[in-house]
Amino acid sequence: MVKGIRKEFNDMKVRFFGTLIVILGLFFILAPFQKFTVSMLEGYMGNPQVEKFLPGSMIERLKEWNFYINTQWYGKNFGQIIPIIGILMAFPLFAREYENGTIAFLLVRRSRKEIYTTKVFMGLVGTVLLVVIGGILPAIFSSLAQKSYEYSVVPKFIIHNIFGALIWYTLSVIFSVLFNDQVKPLLSSLGLLALTTTAGLIKSLKFLNTFSYALGMSIFNHNKVDIKYTIGIVILSTLFIFFGYHIFDKKEI
């Protein structure tokens, strides 16, 4: 088991640290430049096309640190890559072993249940770590920069971030088990993300748009976690994990 965990860590460390660098890069492009961003937007005041989408009252609110960092980080930059993080951490888990022909070697040494459990668990740990690190960055930066910040919203956003990534992580695990190369799981996951997001624009199907959840819209609108949607994700993700194992257990190698 220990060797399996070590192998999975080695397999995912490039993806993990690569994604972490992107998260940190996005944050430090955004957070230190509040005044520059606001002044740049003020330069477009008077342009009817810009004011249609960004009224002056919005620009005034962006001068408030809480509003700026929450909307621009959780509600935009970081929030938009939450599903992508889940997909990136899951798509090669099994597909890479099939593609490289190493799955047969693993099956000689370990049971399918152990292989599946170790891979899914380690990928999940990596996903949660990335999301939590990204989620606490506003609190850390605000403290170090001595900015007044409403820290109570951070755990709420982190909950939405974690489960927003979890649903796409578990879905991508299924695609990784199904396909024998790494390209198809990635494209299938991204394609499904695009499809559900587009379908979610229809009012009756808006629950399919997981971006609204990952971005923490209920926190912005009502200052609370969307409990029902979170429970729904937990149930679906659990089913996806068991379904993925069923496919893996029955798949011919």
C-alpha positions as CSV (number, residue, x, y, z in Angstrom):
1,M,0.0,0.0,0.0
2,V,2.8,2.4,0.9
3,K,4.6,1.7,-2.4
4,G,1.3,2.3,-4.2
5,I,0.9,5.7,-2.5
6,R,4.5,6.7,-3.3
7,K,4.0,5.7,-6.9
8,E,0.8,7.7,-7.2
9,F,2.4,10.8,-5.6
10,N,5.3,10.6,-8.1
11,D,2.8,10.2,-11.0
12,M,0.8,13.2,-10.0
13,K,3.4,15.6,-8.6
14,V,4.1,17.3,-12.0
15,R,0.3,18.0,-12.4
16,F,0.0,19.0,-8.8
17,F,2.9,21.5,-8.7
18,G,2.1,22.7,-12.2
19,T,-1.4,23.5,-11.3
20,L,-0.3,25.1,-8.0
21,I,2.0,27.4,-9.9
22,V,-0.9,28.5,-12.1
23,I,-3.1,29.2,-9.1
24,L,-0.4,31.2,-7.3
25,G,0.4,33.1,-10.6
26,L,-3.2,34.0,-11.1
27,F,-3.6,35.2,-7.5
28,F,-0.5,37.4,-7.5
29,I,-1.4,38.9,-10.9
30,L,-4.7,39.9,-9.3
31,A,-4.4,40.6,-5.6
32,P,-1.6,43.3,-5.4
33,F,-3.0,45.3,-8.3
34,Q,-6.4,46.5,-7.0
35,K,-5.7,50.2,-7.4
36,F,-4.2,49.6,-10.9
37,T,-7.2,47.6,-12.0
38,V,-9.7,50.1,-10.7
39,S,-7.9,53.1,-12.3
40,M,-7.7,51.2,-15.6
41,L,-11.5,50.6,-15.5
42,E,-12.1,54.2,-14.6
43,G,-10.3,55.2,-17.7
44,Y,-13.1,53.6,-19.7
45,M,-15.8,55.5,-18.0
46,G,-17.9,57.4,-20.5
47,N,-17.7,54.6,-23.0
48,P,-21.4,53.5,-23.4
49,Q,-20.4,49.9,-24.5
50,V,-18.2,49.5,-21.3
51,E,-20.7,51.1,-19.0
52,K,-23.4,48.7,-20.3
53,F,-21.6,45.8,-18.7
54,L,-19.6,47.6,-16.0
55,P,-21.5,50.6,-14.5
56,G,-19.8,53.2,-12.5
57,S,-21.4,51.9,-9.3
58,M,-19.6,48.6,-9.8
59,I,-16.3,50.3,-10.2
60,E,-16.8,52.2,-7.0
61,R,-17.5,48.9,-5.2
62,L,-14.3,47.4,-6.6
63,K,-12.5,50.0,-4.5
64,E,-13.6,48.0,-1.4
65,W,-11.1,45.3,-0.7
66,N,-13.7,42.7,0.3
67,F,-15.7,43.1,-2.8
68,Y,-12.7,43.3,-5.0
69,I,-10.9,40.2,-3.8
70,N,-14.0,38.1,-3.4
71,T,-15.6,38.8,-6.8
72,Q,-12.3,38.8,-8.7
73,W,-10.9,35.7,-7.1
74,Y,-13.7,33.4,-5.9
75,G,-16.3,34.8,-8.3
76,K,-14.0,34.9,-11.3
77,N,-10.4,33.8,-11.7
78,F,-10.1,31.0,-9.2
79,G,-13.7,30.0,-9.4
80,Q,-13.6,29.5,-13.1
81,I,-10.8,27.0,-12.9
82,I,-12.3,24.9,-10.1
83,P,-13.8,22.3,-12.4
84,I,-10.6,22.3,-14.5
85,I,-8.6,21.4,-11.4
86,G,-10.8,18.4,-10.8
87,I,-10.5,17.2,-14.4
88,L,-6.7,17.7,-14.5
89,M,-6.1,15.7,-11.4
90,A,-8.3,12.8,-12.6
91,F,-8.1,12.2,-16.3
92,P,-4.7,10.4,-16.5
93,L,-5.2,8.2,-13.4
94,F,-6.0,5.0,-15.2
95,A,-5.8,6.0,-18.8
96,R,-2.0,6.6,-18.5
97,E,-1.5,3.1,-17.2
98,Y,-3.5,1.6,-20.1
99,E,-1.7,3.8,-22.6
100,N,1.8,2.9,-21.3
101,G,0.9,-0.8,-20.8
102,T,1.8,-0.7,-17.1
103,I,-1.7,-1.7,-15.9
104,A,-1.0,-5.4,-16.3
105,F,2.2,-5.1,-14.3
106,L,0.3,-3.3,-11.5
107,L,-2.4,-6.0,-11.5
108,V,0.3,-8.7,-10.9
109,R,1.4,-7.0,-7.7
110,R,-1.9,-5.6,-6.3
111,S,-5.6,-6.2,-6.4
112,R,-7.9,-4.1,-8.5
113,K,-9.6,-2.8,-5.4
114,E,-6.3,-1.6,-4.0
115,I,-5.2,0.0,-7.2
116,Y,-8.5,1.8,-7.7
117,T,-8.7,3.0,-4.1
118,T,-5.1,4.2,-4.0
119,K,-5.3,6.1,-7.3
120,V,-8.6,7.7,-6.5
121,F,-7.7,8.6,-3.0
122,M,-4.3,10.2,-3.9
123,G,-5.9,12.1,-6.7
124,L,-8.6,13.3,-4.4
125,V,-6.1,14.4,-1.8
126,G,-4.2,16.4,-4.4
127,T,-7.4,18.0,-5.7
128,V,-8.5,19.1,-2.2
129,L,-5.1,20.4,-1.3
130,L,-5.0,22.6,-4.4
131,V,-8.5,23.9,-3.8
132,V,-7.8,24.7,-0.1
133,I,-4.6,26.4,-0.9
134,G,-6.3,28.6,-3.5
135,G,-9.2,29.2,-1.2
136,I,-7.2,30.5,1.7
137,L,-4.9,32.8,-0.4
138,P,-7.2,35.9,0.1
139,A,-7.1,35.4,3.9
140,I,-3.4,35.0,4.0
141,F,-2.7,38.0,1.7
142,S,-5.2,40.2,3.5
143,S,-3.5,39.4,6.8
144,L,0.0,40.0,5.5
145,A,-1.0,43.2,3.6
146,Q,-2.9,44.4,6.7
147,K,-6.1,44.8,4.7
148,S,-9.5,44.8,6.4
149,Y,-11.1,41.6,5.3
150,E,-14.3,39.6,6.3
151,Y,-12.6,36.2,7.0
152,S,-15.9,34.5,7.8
153,V,-16.6,34.0,4.1
154,V,-13.5,32.0,3.4
155,P,-14.7,28.6,4.8
156,K,-18.0,29.0,2.8
157,F,-16.2,29.6,-0.4
158,I,-13.8,26.7,0.3
159,I,-16.7,24.4,0.7
160,H,-18.1,25.4,-2.7
161,N,-14.6,25.2,-4.2
162,I,-14.0,21.7,-2.9
163,F,-17.3,20.2,-3.9
164,G,-17.3,22.1,-7.2
165,A,-14.0,20.3,-8.0
166,L,-15.2,17.0,-6.6
167,I,-18.0,16.5,-9.0
168,W,-15.7,16.9,-12.0
169,Y,-13.0,14.9,-10.4
170,T,-15.2,11.8,-9.9
171,L,-16.7,12.2,-13.4
172,S,-13.3,12.3,-14.9
173,V,-12.3,9.2,-13.0
174,I,-15.0,7.3,-14.9
175,F,-13.7,8.6,-18.3
176,S,-10.2,7.7,-17.2
177,V,-11.3,4.1,-16.5
178,L,-13.3,3.8,-19.7
179,F,-10.7,4.9,-22.2
180,N,-7.3,3.5,-23.0
181,D,-5.5,6.7,-23.8
182,Q,-5.1,10.0,-22.0
183,V,-6.6,12.3,-24.7
184,K,-10.1,10.9,-24.7
185,P,-10.8,11.3,-21.0
186,L,-9.5,14.9,-21.1
187,L,-11.6,15.8,-24.1
188,S,-14.7,14.0,-22.9
189,S,-14.5,15.7,-19.5
190,L,-14.0,19.2,-21.0
191,G,-16.7,18.5,-23.6
192,L,-19.2,17.5,-20.9
193,L,-18.2,20.6,-18.9
194,A,-19.0,22.8,-21.9
195,L,-22.2,20.9,-22.6
196,T,-23.6,21.1,-19.1
197,T,-22.6,24.8,-18.7
198,T,-24.4,25.6,-22.0
199,A,-27.5,23.6,-21.1
200,G,-27.5,25.3,-17.7
201,L,-28.3,28.6,-19.4
202,I,-31.8,27.2,-19.9
203,K,-33.8,28.0,-16.8
204,S,-35.2,24.6,-16.2
205,L,-31.7,23.1,-16.5
206,K,-29.8,25.7,-14.6
207,F,-28.8,23.0,-12.0
208,L,-26.5,21.5,-14.6
209,N,-24.3,24.6,-14.6
210,T,-21.9,23.7,-11.9
211,F,-20.0,27.0,-12.4
212,S,-22.7,28.9,-10.5
213,Y,-22.0,26.6,-7.5
214,A,-18.2,26.7,-7.9
215,L,-18.2,30.5,-8.1
216,G,-20.1,30.7,-4.8
217,M,-23.1,32.6,-6.2
218,S,-25.3,31.7,-3.1
219,I,-22.6,33.1,-0.9
220,F,-22.5,36.4,-2.9
221,N,-26.3,36.5,-3.0
222,H,-27.3,35.1,0.4
223,N,-24.1,34.8,2.4
224,K,-24.6,31.1,3.0
225,V,-23.5,27.8,1.6
226,D,-25.9,26.1,-0.9
227,I,-26.6,23.0,1.3
228,K,-29.0,21.2,-1.1
229,Y,-26.6,21.5,-4.0
230,T,-23.7,20.4,-1.8
231,I,-25.6,17.3,-0.7
232,G,-26.5,16.5,-4.3
233,I,-22.9,16.7,-5.3
234,V,-21.8,14.4,-2.4
235,I,-24.4,11.8,-3.4
236,L,-23.6,12.0,-7.1
237,S,-19.8,11.9,-6.5
238,T,-20.2,8.8,-4.3
239,L,-22.2,7.1,-7.0
240,F,-19.6,8.1,-9.6
241,I,-16.8,6.6,-7.5
242,F,-18.6,3.3,-7.1
243,F,-19.6,3.2,-10.8
244,G,-16.0,3.9,-11.8
245,Y,-14.8,1.0,-9.6
246,H,-17.5,-1.3,-11.1
247,I,-16.2,-0.5,-14.6
248,F,-12.6,-1.0,-13.6
249,D,-13.3,-4.3,-11.8
250,K,-15.0,-5.7,-14.9
251,K,-12.8,-4.2,-17.6
252,E,-10.6,-6.6,-19.6
253,I,-7.0,-5.7,-19.6
